[in-house]
């Protein structure tokens, strides 16, 4: 994920504040309605506090997504879940490649002011960049896990630890095959839509 511009961050913050205000009003209103229906005193502050908490929780999540960049170099390759999570994030552009291409190359009726060659090059460059990052991550993690297995064998670690490390390495190596399939699919999609522009 790329760091967002100041305008995008301000827009996200404005959305968060509006969402929080809406949740505060909604939860307070629900509290009043429950109080009237149940003919009991309902603490309005409880409803308002609940709405505020829900709004702030959503804001924290949205703002965190905006500001924290993906840095695959900081991933601990011995942690399989962290590796797979990062790889999935890096594959998002390939998972959405058809959508990217459809928005980049609209139908003839909407394409009057669109530079199709520039759009194709932009999408293709993004694909190449993400592909290189994924391949670097996979190769680095293969190397680190192989080194870890060698280290465990040298230290005569328990067999269970060595097997766990081998299983991790096996899963990471299988990601290389998956990566080849993902790359082939996205390459075909780019070729089908952009062969006249690249």
C-alpha positions as CSV (number, residue, x, y, z in Angstrom):
1,X,0.0,0.0,0.0
2,X,1.3,3.4,-0.9
3,X,1.3,6.4,1.4
4,X,-1.7,8.6,0.6
5,X,-1.5,12.3,-0.2
6,X,-2.4,15.0,2.3
7,X,-5.7,15.6,0.5
8,X,-6.7,11.9,0.6
9,X,-5.8,11.8,4.3
10,X,-7.9,14.9,5.0
11,X,-10.8,13.4,3.1
12,X,-10.5,10.1,5.1
13,X,-10.4,12.1,8.3
14,X,-13.5,14.1,7.3
15,X,-15.3,10.9,6.5
16,X,-14.3,9.4,9.8
17,X,-15.5,12.4,11.8
18,X,-18.8,12.5,9.9
19,X,-19.2,8.7,10.5
20,X,-18.4,9.2,14.2
21,X,-21.0,12.0,14.5
22,X,-23.6,9.9,12.8
23,X,-23.0,7.0,15.1
24,X,-23.2,9.2,18.2
25,X,-26.5,10.6,17.1
26,X,-27.8,7.2,16.1
27,X,-26.8,5.5,19.3
28,X,-28.2,8.4,21.4
29,X,-31.5,8.2,19.5
30,X,-31.7,4.5,20.0
31,X,-31.1,5.0,23.7
32,X,-33.9,7.5,23.9
33,X,-36.3,5.3,21.9
34,X,-35.5,2.3,24.1
35,X,-36.1,4.5,27.2
36,X,-39.5,5.6,25.9
37,X,-40.6,2.1,24.8
38,X,-39.5,0.4,27.9
39,X,-40.7,3.3,30.1
40,X,-37.5,3.4,31.9
41,X,-34.8,5.9,32.4
42,X,-32.0,5.1,29.9
43,X,-28.7,6.8,30.3
44,X,-28.3,8.8,27.1
45,X,-24.6,9.1,27.8
46,X,-24.3,5.4,27.4
47,X,-25.7,5.4,23.9
48,X,-23.6,8.5,23.0
49,X,-20.5,6.8,24.4
50,X,-21.2,3.6,22.5
51,X,-21.6,5.5,19.2
52,X,-18.4,7.5,19.9
53,X,-16.5,4.3,20.6
54,X,-17.8,2.6,17.4
55,X,-17.0,5.7,15.3
56,X,-13.4,6.1,16.7
57,X,-12.7,2.4,16.3
58,X,-13.6,2.6,12.6
59,X,-11.6,5.8,12.2
60,X,-8.5,4.2,13.7
61,X,-8.8,1.4,11.3
62,X,-9.3,3.7,8.3
63,X,-6.5,6.0,9.2
64,X,-4.1,3.1,9.9
65,X,-4.8,1.7,6.5
66,X,-4.0,5.1,4.9
67,X,-0.8,5.9,6.7
68,X,1.0,2.6,7.2
69,X,2.8,1.5,4.1
70,X,3.5,-2.1,3.2
71,X,7.1,-2.9,3.8
72,X,7.8,-6.5,2.9
73,X,11.4,-6.1,3.9
74,X,10.4,-6.0,7.6
75,X,8.5,-9.3,7.4
76,X,9.8,-12.1,9.6
77,X,10.1,-14.9,7.0
78,X,10.0,-17.5,9.8
79,X,6.5,-16.4,10.6
80,X,4.4,-18.1,7.9
81,X,1.2,-16.2,8.6
82,X,2.9,-12.8,8.4
83,X,4.5,-13.9,5.1
84,X,1.2,-15.1,3.6
85,X,-0.6,-11.9,4.8
86,X,2.0,-9.7,3.2
87,X,2.0,-11.8,0.0
88,X,-1.8,-11.5,-0.3
89,X,-1.6,-7.7,0.1
90,X,1.1,-7.6,-2.6
91,X,-1.1,-9.7,-4.8
92,X,-4.1,-7.4,-4.6
93,X,-3.2,-5.5,-7.8
94,X,-3.2,-8.8,-9.7
95,X,-6.4,-10.0,-8.0
96,X,-8.0,-6.8,-9.3
97,X,-6.2,-6.7,-12.7
98,X,-9.4,-7.0,-14.8
99,X,-11.1,-4.2,-12.9
100,X,-7.9,-2.1,-13.3
101,X,-7.9,-2.7,-17.0
102,X,-11.6,-2.1,-17.4
103,X,-11.4,1.3,-15.7
104,X,-8.2,2.1,-17.6
105,X,-9.8,1.2,-21.0
106,X,-13.5,2.2,-21.0
107,X,-15.8,1.3,-23.8
108,X,-15.7,3.3,-27.1
109,X,-18.5,5.7,-26.1
110,X,-16.5,6.9,-23.0
111,X,-13.0,6.8,-24.3
112,X,-12.8,10.1,-26.2
113,X,-10.6,11.9,-23.7
114,X,-8.6,8.8,-22.5
115,X,-5.0,8.2,-23.5
116,X,-5.2,4.4,-23.7
117,X,-1.5,4.0,-24.3
118,X,-0.7,5.9,-21.1
119,X,-3.3,4.0,-19.1
120,X,-1.9,0.6,-20.3
121,X,1.6,1.6,-19.6
122,X,0.6,2.8,-16.1
123,X,-1.2,-0.5,-15.3
124,X,1.6,-2.6,-16.7
125,X,4.3,-0.7,-14.7
126,X,2.3,-1.3,-11.5
127,X,2.1,-5.0,-12.3
128,X,5.8,-5.2,-13.0
129,X,6.6,-3.4,-9.7
130,X,4.3,-5.5,-7.6
131,X,5.5,-8.7,-9.3
132,X,9.2,-7.8,-8.6
133,X,8.3,-7.1,-4.9
134,X,6.5,-10.4,-4.5
135,X,9.3,-12.4,-6.2
136,X,11.9,-10.7,-4.0
137,X,9.8,-11.4,-0.9
138,X,9.3,-15.1,-1.8
139,X,13.0,-15.6,-2.7
140,X,14.2,-13.9,0.5
141,X,11.9,-16.0,2.6
142,X,13.0,-19.2,0.8
143,X,16.7,-18.3,1.5
144,X,16.0,-17.4,5.2
145,X,14.1,-20.5,5.9
146,X,16.7,-22.7,4.2
147,X,19.3,-21.0,6.4
148,X,17.1,-21.6,9.4
149,X,16.8,-25.4,8.6
150,X,20.6,-25.6,8.2
151,X,21.1,-23.8,11.5
152,X,18.6,-26.1,13.3
153,X,20.4,-29.2,11.9
154,X,23.8,-27.8,13.0
155,X,22.5,-27.2,16.5
156,X,20.9,-30.7,16.5
157,X,17.5,-29.1,17.3
158,X,14.6,-31.4,18.1
159,X,13.2,-33.2,15.0
160,X,9.8,-31.5,15.5
161,X,11.4,-28.0,15.1
162,X,13.2,-29.1,12.0
163,X,10.0,-30.6,10.5
164,X,8.1,-27.4,11.2
165,X,10.8,-25.3,9.5
166,X,10.7,-27.7,6.5
167,X,7.0,-27.4,6.3
168,X,7.2,-23.6,6.3
169,X,9.8,-23.8,3.6
170,X,7.6,-26.1,1.5
171,X,4.7,-23.8,1.8
172,X,6.8,-20.8,0.8
173,X,8.2,-22.7,-2.2
174,X,4.7,-23.6,-3.3
175,X,3.9,-19.8,-3.3
176,X,6.5,-19.5,-6.1
177,X,4.3,-21.8,-8.3
178,X,1.2,-19.9,-7.4
179,X,3.1,-16.7,-8.2
180,X,3.9,-18.0,-11.7
181,X,0.2,-18.7,-12.3
182,X,-0.9,-15.3,-11.0
183,X,1.7,-13.6,-13.2
184,X,0.7,-15.6,-16.3
185,X,-3.0,-14.7,-15.8
186,X,-2.3,-11.0,-15.3
187,X,0.1,-11.0,-18.3
188,X,-2.6,-12.5,-20.5
189,X,-5.2,-10.0,-19.3
190,X,-2.8,-7.1,-20.1
191,X,-1.9,-8.6,-23.5
192,X,-5.6,-9.1,-24.4
193,X,-6.6,-5.5,-23.5
194,X,-3.4,-3.6,-24.3
195,X,-1.6,-5.3,-27.1
196,X,-2.2,-2.4,-29.4
197,X,-0.9,0.2,-26.9
198,X,2.2,-1.3,-25.4
